[in-house]
């Protein structure tokens, strides 16, 4: 085998990704960042060279795009676009959130699903990577409109998920309420009460402190990093962007640990 040239391999890999995914700026940027650290590692492991590992990981196993028709409170039919990117199931079922936001597109979801694969593998749990969502904007919508949209979204999604296949969770615009609506529709269609969606409410199968878990985890990770420098969060001023599903848990745990 020829000598492994890191710069040439990075350039060749990125060029291939750009050619296959034109105009997907967010996805290409994420892949470039990962390639800059993974390919130098591959260069030190001869058994991984020539196996096209990163090329395979950067290509979704399956990309599902579907229409989501729903009826608003005025009786008018609206149509949004739904997605599920099943990126990689090498070590377990696809796992990743569902996002409802007008900015959602295929590039963003592929970028998130790609990074989710690495994040999940680092937990050492048997979970693959995936991501999904819709360009639906829940802001300003009534509870009934959100329920009807979630039920329509879940009607198609139910064909592609399952406890041993793909286990979605919440994300931006999708909390316990939305997960509950989708889970209810899944049960109605499949006649199963299974662990197919995480982030459910405690009253119907959800996990204790699940809403706080991600934010708490961010702070625990930061605390461990600070420990390597002989420091801690106690007494430090912490800047937090936003106040969504993750940020509120971050703020709570920072306060618990003596930060401000």
GUDRENMAR-921687 format. One record per residue (C-alpha): residue number from 1; x, y, z. Coordinates in nm, 4 decimals, decimal comma. Example, Ala and Ser with C-alpha at 12.3 -4.5 7.8 and 13.67 -1.06 7.14 Angstrom:
REM GUDRENMAR-921687
<rec 1; <1,2300; -0,4500; 0,7800>>
<rec 2; <1,3670; -0,1060; 0,7140>>
REM end
This chain:
REM GUDRENMAR-921687
<rec 1; <0,0000; 0,0000; 0,0000>>
<rec 2; <0,1218; 0,3499; -0,0804>>
<rec 3; <0,2235; 0,5770; 0,2062>>
<rec 4; <-0,0818; 0,7329; 0,3676>>
<rec 5; <-0,0816; 1,1078; 0,3004>>
<rec 6; <-0,3142; 1,2816; 0,5464>>
<rec 7; <-0,3622; 1,6067; 0,3530>>
<rec 8; <-0,4292; 1,4273; 0,0263>>
<rec 9; <-0,6764; 1,1932; 0,1941>>
<rec 10; <-0,8633; 1,4841; 0,3544>>
<rec 11; <-0,8828; 1,6725; 0,0246>>
<rec 12; <-0,9977; 1,3641; -0,1663>>
<rec 13; <-1,2591; 1,2786; 0,0944>>
<rec 14; <-1,3998; 1,6321; 0,1193>>
<rec 15; <-1,4107; 1,6658; -0,2611>>
<rec 16; <-1,6160; 1,3472; -0,2799>>
<rec 17; <-1,8600; 1,4673; -0,0147>>
<rec 18; <-1,9018; 1,8045; -0,1874>>
<rec 19; <-1,9662; 1,6374; -0,5228>>
<rec 20; <-2,2343; 1,4069; -0,3786>>
<rec 21; <-2,3992; 1,6729; -0,1633>>
<rec 22; <-2,3966; 2,0021; -0,3576>>
<rec 23; <-2,5392; 2,3061; -0,1791>>
<rec 24; <-2,5605; 2,1240; 0,1564>>
<rec 25; <-2,3433; 2,3780; 0,3365>>
<rec 26; <-2,4119; 2,2727; 0,6949>>
<rec 27; <-2,3527; 1,9049; 0,6263>>
<rec 28; <-2,0309; 1,9649; 0,4316>>
<rec 29; <-1,8936; 2,1897; 0,7063>>
<rec 30; <-1,9614; 1,9285; 0,9742>>
<rec 31; <-1,7991; 1,6533; 0,7699>>
<rec 32; <-1,4910; 1,8681; 0,7060>>
<rec 33; <-1,4453; 1,9302; 1,0781>>
<rec 34; <-1,4701; 1,5606; 1,1613>>
<rec 35; <-1,2407; 1,4613; 0,8736>>
<rec 36; <-0,9702; 1,6953; 1,0049>>
<rec 37; <-0,9466; 1,4881; 1,3242>>
<rec 38; <-1,0511; 1,1387; 1,2144>>
<rec 39; <-0,8310; 1,1030; 0,9046>>
<rec 40; <-0,5078; 1,1814; 1,0983>>
<rec 41; <-0,6139; 0,9074; 1,3426>>
<rec 42; <-0,6719; 0,6638; 1,0562>>
<rec 43; <-0,3196; 0,7446; 0,9365>>
<rec 44; <-0,1849; 0,5910; 1,2586>>
<rec 45; <-0,3890; 0,2694; 1,2224>>
<rec 46; <-0,2906; 0,0678; 0,9181>>
<rec 47; <-0,5805; -0,1740; 0,9675>>
<rec 48; <-0,8275; 0,1105; 0,9019>>
<rec 49; <-0,6599; 0,2468; 0,5901>>
<rec 50; <-0,8173; 0,1822; 0,2528>>
<rec 51; <-1,1450; 0,0676; 0,4106>>
<rec 52; <-1,3398; 0,3845; 0,3190>>
<rec 53; <-1,4632; 0,4088; 0,6777>>
<rec 54; <-1,5325; 0,7807; 0,6821>>
<rec 55; <-1,6806; 0,7696; 0,3319>>
<rec 56; <-1,9303; 0,5109; 0,4523>>
<rec 57; <-2,0098; 0,7057; 0,7680>>
<rec 58; <-2,0740; 1,0262; 0,5719>>
<rec 59; <-2,3386; 0,8593; 0,3544>>
<rec 60; <-2,6742; 0,8017; 0,5282>>
<rec 61; <-2,7971; 0,4452; 0,5322>>
<rec 62; <-3,1404; 0,5832; 0,4562>>
<rec 63; <-3,2958; 0,9254; 0,4016>>
<rec 64; <-3,6728; 0,9523; 0,4238>>
<rec 65; <-3,8578; 1,2628; 0,3007>>
<rec 66; <-4,2350; 1,2831; 0,3250>>
<rec 67; <-4,5259; 1,5259; 0,3140>>
<rec 68; <-4,7123; 1,6179; 0,6313>>
<rec 69; <-5,0650; 1,7469; 0,5597>>
<rec 70; <-5,2634; 1,8812; 0,8541>>
<rec 71; <-5,5702; 2,0976; 0,9194>>
<rec 72; <-5,5392; 2,4317; 1,0986>>
<rec 73; <-5,8005; 2,5842; 1,3299>>
<rec 74; <-5,9639; 2,7619; 1,0356>>
<rec 75; <-6,0280; 2,4320; 0,8622>>
<rec 76; <-5,7591; 2,5003; 0,6008>>
<rec 77; <-5,5242; 2,2228; 0,4901>>
<rec 78; <-5,1573; 2,3006; 0,5396>>
<rec 79; <-4,8662; 2,0975; 0,4035>>
<rec 80; <-4,5185; 2,0727; 0,5546>>
<rec 81; <-4,2211; 1,8545; 0,4732>>
<rec 82; <-4,1002; 1,5837; 0,7095>>
<rec 83; <-3,7629; 1,4111; 0,7268>>
<rec 84; <-3,5884; 1,1226; 0,8979>>
<rec 85; <-3,2174; 1,0697; 0,8329>>
<rec 86; <-3,1124; 0,7220; 0,9453>>
<rec 87; <-2,7398; 0,7810; 0,9350>>
<rec 88; <-2,5672; 0,4817; 1,0862>>
<rec 89; <-2,6741; 0,1663; 1,2716>>
<rec 90; <-2,3336; -0,0035; 1,2976>>
<rec 91; <-2,3543; -0,0434; 1,6752>>
<rec 92; <-2,7273; -0,0132; 1,7446>>
<rec 93; <-3,0656; 0,1281; 1,6422>>
<rec 94; <-3,0709; 0,4803; 1,5011>>
<rec 95; <-3,1026; 0,7330; 1,7842>>
<rec 96; <-3,1524; 1,1057; 1,7571>>
<rec 97; <-3,3998; 1,3855; 1,8037>>
<rec 98; <-3,6862; 1,5307; 1,6034>>
<rec 99; <-3,6796; 1,9051; 1,5375>>
<rec 100; <-3,9733; 2,1266; 1,4389>>
<rec 101; <-3,8474; 2,4619; 1,3125>>
<rec 102; <-3,8891; 2,6623; 0,9881>>
<rec 103; <-3,5117; 2,6444; 0,9280>>
<rec 104; <-3,5128; 2,2632; 0,9054>>
<rec 105; <-3,3839; 2,1200; 0,5780>>
<rec 106; <-3,2042; 1,8063; 0,4635>>
<rec 107; <-2,8563; 1,9566; 0,4984>>
<rec 108; <-2,9077; 2,0526; 0,8627>>
<rec 109; <-3,0545; 1,7144; 0,9539>>
<rec 110; <-2,7746; 1,5236; 0,7781>>
<rec 111; <-2,5194; 1,7348; 0,9655>>
<rec 112; <-2,6910; 1,6634; 1,2981>>
<rec 113; <-2,7340; 1,2924; 1,2220>>
<rec 114; <-2,3678; 1,2617; 1,1229>>
<rec 115; <-2,2485; 1,4194; 1,4466>>
<rec 116; <-2,5083; 1,2237; 1,6472>>
<rec 117; <-2,3440; 0,9007; 1,5318>>
<rec 118; <-2,0164; 1,0013; 1,6979>>
<rec 119; <-2,1834; 1,1448; 2,0090>>
<rec 120; <-2,3823; 0,8271; 2,0675>>
<rec 121; <-2,0818; 0,6005; 2,0139>>
<rec 122; <-1,8873; 0,7927; 2,2790>>
<rec 123; <-2,1466; 0,6952; 2,5408>>
<rec 124; <-2,0347; 0,3286; 2,4883>>
<rec 125; <-2,4049; 0,2359; 2,4647>>
<rec 126; <-2,5327; 0,0379; 2,1633>>
<rec 127; <-2,6871; 0,3319; 1,9780>>
<rec 128; <-2,6542; 0,4395; 1,6174>>
<rec 129; <-2,7129; 0,7893; 1,4855>>
<rec 130; <-3,0121; 0,9590; 1,3275>>
<rec 131; <-3,2063; 1,2848; 1,3159>>
<rec 132; <-3,5419; 1,3990; 1,1900>>
<rec 133; <-3,7895; 1,6803; 1,1846>>
<rec 134; <-3,9973; 1,9184; 0,9800>>
<rec 135; <-4,0055; 2,2793; 0,8621>>
<rec 136; <-4,3259; 2,3182; 1,0670>>
<rec 137; <-4,3182; 2,6228; 1,2954>>
<rec 138; <-4,4948; 2,5484; 1,6273>>
<rec 139; <-4,4772; 2,9101; 1,7461>>
<rec 140; <-4,8171; 3,0766; 1,7468>>
<rec 141; <-4,9989; 2,7466; 1,6878>>
<rec 142; <-5,2762; 2,6254; 1,9148>>
<rec 143; <-5,2493; 2,2996; 2,1098>>
<rec 144; <-5,4993; 2,1401; 1,8725>>
<rec 145; <-5,3012; 2,2470; 1,5655>>
<rec 146; <-4,9804; 2,1069; 1,7137>>
<rec 147; <-5,1585; 1,7842; 1,8018>>
<rec 148; <-5,2964; 1,7433; 1,4503>>
<rec 149; <-4,9579; 1,8144; 1,2963>>
<rec 150; <-4,7767; 1,5703; 1,5285>>
<rec 151; <-5,0312; 1,2980; 1,4554>>
<rec 152; <-4,9919; 1,3461; 1,0807>>
<rec 153; <-4,6119; 1,3487; 1,1112>>
<rec 154; <-4,6173; 1,0327; 1,3239>>
<rec 155; <-4,8489; 0,8531; 1,0799>>
<rec 156; <-4,5668; 0,8410; 0,8243>>
<rec 157; <-4,2827; 0,8205; 1,0760>>
<rec 158; <-4,4361; 0,5104; 1,2364>>
<rec 159; <-4,3519; 0,3108; 0,9242>>
<rec 160; <-3,9804; 0,3653; 0,9807>>
<rec 161; <-3,9211; 0,3540; 1,3571>>
<rec 162; <-3,9330; 0,0944; 1,6346>>
<rec 163; <-3,7537; -0,0002; 1,9584>>
<rec 164; <-3,5004; -0,2137; 1,7685>>
<rec 165; <-3,4897; 0,0012; 1,4548>>
<rec 166; <-3,4982; 0,3744; 1,5239>>
<rec 167; <-3,5734; 0,5508; 1,8530>>
<rec 168; <-3,6373; 0,9248; 1,8063>>
<rec 169; <-3,6351; 1,1839; 2,0833>>
<rec 170; <-3,7228; 1,5516; 2,1189>>
<rec 171; <-3,5206; 1,8498; 2,0019>>
<rec 172; <-3,5928; 2,2148; 1,9201>>
<rec 173; <-3,9692; 2,2650; 1,9061>>
<rec 174; <-4,0370; 1,9124; 2,0319>>
<rec 175; <-4,0879; 1,8598; 2,4044>>
<rec 176; <-4,2833; 1,6104; 2,6142>>
<rec 177; <-4,6143; 1,7375; 2,4750>>
<rec 178; <-4,5151; 1,6793; 2,1121>>
<rec 179; <-4,3498; 1,3453; 2,1918>>
<rec 180; <-4,6724; 1,2445; 2,3675>>
<rec 181; <-4,8844; 1,3288; 2,0641>>
<rec 182; <-4,6524; 1,1302; 1,8371>>
<rec 183; <-4,6320; 0,8366; 2,0754>>
<rec 184; <-5,0111; 0,8268; 2,1035>>
<rec 185; <-5,0429; 0,8089; 1,7270>>
<rec 186; <-4,7748; 0,5383; 1,7076>>
<rec 187; <-4,9659; 0,3290; 1,9639>>
<rec 188; <-5,2885; 0,3773; 1,7718>>
<rec 189; <-5,1306; 0,2606; 1,4468>>
<rec 190; <-4,9131; -0,0221; 1,5770>>
<rec 191; <-5,1157; -0,1350; 1,8799>>
<rec 192; <-4,7920; -0,1452; 2,0810>>
<rec 193; <-4,6734; 0,0277; 2,3966>>
<rec 194; <-4,2987; 0,0065; 2,3412>>
<rec 195; <-3,9876; 0,2151; 2,3997>>
<rec 196; <-4,0000; 0,3782; 2,0595>>
<rec 197; <-3,9768; 0,7465; 2,1588>>
<rec 198; <-3,7737; 0,8955; 2,4417>>
<rec 199; <-3,8656; 1,2170; 2,6188>>
<rec 200; <-4,2186; 1,1097; 2,7133>>
<rec 201; <-4,3945; 1,2484; 3,0192>>
<rec 202; <-4,3571; 1,0620; 3,3489>>
<rec 203; <-4,7259; 0,9684; 3,3471>>
<rec 204; <-4,6938; 0,7517; 3,0365>>
<rec 205; <-4,3554; 0,5832; 3,0447>>
<rec 206; <-4,1054; 0,8682; 3,0612>>
<rec 207; <-3,7817; 0,8552; 3,2614>>
<rec 208; <-3,7219; 1,0471; 3,5839>>
<rec 209; <-3,5185; 1,3689; 3,5306>>
<rec 210; <-3,5111; 1,3090; 3,1529>>
<rec 211; <-3,5986; 1,6751; 3,0847>>
<rec 212; <-3,2926; 1,7867; 3,2830>>
<rec 213; <-3,0548; 1,5133; 3,1664>>
<rec 214; <-2,8939; 1,6807; 2,8651>>
<rec 215; <-2,8355; 2,0120; 3,0402>>
<rec 216; <-2,7022; 1,8412; 3,3513>>
<rec 217; <-2,4709; 1,6332; 3,1326>>
<rec 218; <-2,3236; 1,9452; 2,9717>>
<rec 219; <-2,2343; 2,0837; 3,3138>>
<rec 220; <-2,0945; 1,7542; 3,4450>>
<rec 221; <-1,8743; 1,7333; 3,1357>>
<rec 222; <-1,7537; 2,0915; 3,1816>>
<rec 223; <-1,6826; 2,0203; 3,5491>>
<rec 224; <-1,4686; 1,7191; 3,4594>>
<rec 225; <-1,2745; 1,9287; 3,2081>>
<rec 226; <-1,2112; 2,1951; 3,4702>>
<rec 227; <-1,0885; 1,9307; 3,7148>>
<rec 228; <-0,7995; 1,8527; 3,4800>>
<rec 229; <-0,6842; 2,2121; 3,5434>>
<rec 230; <-0,7423; 2,1900; 3,9167>>
<rec 231; <-1,0500; 2,4121; 3,8966>>
<rec 232; <-1,4278; 2,3816; 3,9295>>
<rec 233; <-1,7475; 2,5622; 3,8321>>
<rec 234; <-1,7945; 2,6931; 4,1868>>
<rec 235; <-1,7670; 3,0711; 4,1912>>
<rec 236; <-1,7403; 3,1066; 3,8146>>
<rec 237; <-1,9688; 3,3168; 3,5928>>
<rec 238; <-2,1193; 3,0971; 3,3202>>
<rec 239; <-2,2672; 3,2321; 2,9973>>
<rec 240; <-2,5567; 3,0291; 2,8553>>
<rec 241; <-2,7098; 3,0896; 2,5114>>
<rec 242; <-3,0880; 3,0641; 2,4973>>
<rec 243; <-3,3242; 2,8952; 2,7431>>
<rec 244; <-3,4575; 2,5878; 2,5647>>
<rec 245; <-3,4652; 2,2143; 2,6321>>
<rec 246; <-3,0940; 2,2044; 2,7225>>
<rec 247; <-3,0159; 2,5505; 2,8594>>
<rec 248; <-3,2555; 2,5484; 3,1534>>
<rec 249; <-3,0967; 2,2282; 3,2842>>
<rec 250; <-2,7537; 2,3853; 3,2432>>
<rec 251; <-2,8549; 2,6898; 3,4469>>
<rec 252; <-3,0038; 2,4771; 3,7245>>
<rec 253; <-2,6979; 2,2534; 3,7608>>
<rec 254; <-2,4524; 2,5456; 3,7398>>
<rec 255; <-2,6376; 2,7037; 4,0318>>
<rec 256; <-2,6343; 2,3721; 4,2202>>
<rec 257; <-2,2555; 2,3544; 4,1802>>
<rec 258; <-2,2004; 2,7095; 4,3000>>
<rec 259; <-2,1647; 2,8875; 3,9675>>
<rec 260; <-2,3579; 3,1955; 3,8633>>
REM end
